[in-house]
Amino acid sequence: MGGPTAVFLALIIIGLPTVMIFLLANRFFKFRERKLEVEAMHAAEKAAQYASRSHELEERVRVLEQIVTDSGARTAAQIEALRPKAARIERAPRDTKLES
């Protein structure tokens, strides 16, 4: 065995597995890249949901702070305004004067 036959045999023995390993590694890294892109997209969606929920909670806290720091009469009026209309009709205004 000499010359061109040995070179051709060496290319088959060494070159073919090298090319196969390269192709498998390439596919593996493309798969990993796509997987990371999908995970990043899901993380971004979750972050947007958390930001939205955080904004809602901030608004609720502002309303509660306003209620706590407001005067009692104004607060009672706001609470009554939030009640359903049917509940307001059932509750007749009470007379605050006591009869002797």
C-alpha positions in Angstrom: 0.0 0.0 0.0 1.5 3.2 -1.0 1.1 6.6 -2.4 -2.4 7.5 -3.5 -4.2 4.6 -1.9 -2.8 5.4 1.6 -3.8 9.1 1.2 -7.3 8.1 0.0 -7.7 5.6 2.9 -6.5 8.2 5.4 -9.1 10.7 4.1 -11.8 8.2 4.5 -10.7 7.1 8.0 -10.0 10.6 9.4 -12.0 12.9 7.1 -15.4 11.2 7.2 -15.7 11.1 11.0 -14.5 14.6 11.2 -17.1 15.9 8.8 -19.8 13.9 10.6 -18.8 15.3 14.0 -18.8 18.8 12.5 -22.3 18.4 11.0 -23.6 17.0 14.3 -22.1 19.8 16.3 -23.5 22.4 13.9 -27.0 20.9 14.2 -26.7 20.8 18.0 -25.6 24.4 18.3 -28.4 25.6 16.0 -30.9 23.7 18.2 -29.5 25.2 21.4 -29.6 28.7 19.8 -33.3 28.2 18.8 -34.1 26.9 22.3 -32.5 30.0 23.9 -34.5 32.3 21.6 -37.8 30.6 22.6 -36.9 30.9 26.3 -36.0 34.5 25.9 -39.3 35.2 24.2 -41.2 33.5 27.0 -39.2 35.5 29.6 -40.1 38.7 27.8 -43.8 37.8 27.8 -43.7 37.0 31.5 -41.9 40.3 32.2 -44.6 42.2 30.4 -47.3 40.4 32.4 -45.5 41.2 35.6 -45.1 44.9 34.6 -48.8 45.1 33.8 -49.8 43.5 37.1 -47.4 45.8 38.9 -49.0 48.8 37.3 -52.5 47.7 38.4 -51.3 47.2 41.9 -49.7 50.7 42.0 -53.0 52.2 40.9 -54.8 50.3 43.7 -52.3 51.5 46.3 -52.7 55.1 45.1 -56.5 54.8 45.6 -56.0 53.3 49.1 -53.6 56.0 50.0 -56.0 58.7 48.9 -58.8 57.1 50.9 -56.6 56.8 54.0 -55.4 60.4 53.8 -58.8 62.0 52.8 -61.4 63.3 55.2 -64.1 61.0 56.5 -67.1 62.6 54.8 -65.5 62.6 51.4 -64.4 59.0 51.8 -67.9 57.9 52.8 -69.3 59.6 49.7 -66.7 57.9 47.5 -67.5 54.5 49.0 -71.2 55.0 48.5 -70.6 56.0 44.9 -68.8 52.7 44.3 -71.7 50.6 45.7 -74.2 49.2 43.2 -77.3 51.3 42.6 -79.7 48.7 44.1 -77.8 48.7 47.4 -77.9 52.5 47.6 -81.7 52.4 47.2 -82.2 49.8 49.9 -80.1 51.8 52.4 -82.2 54.9 53.3 -80.2 57.8 54.6 -80.2 57.8 58.4 -81.3 60.8 60.4 -78.3 61.8 62.5 -80.4 63.7 65.0 -81.6 61.9 68.1 -85.1 62.6 69.2 -85.6 63.1 73.0 
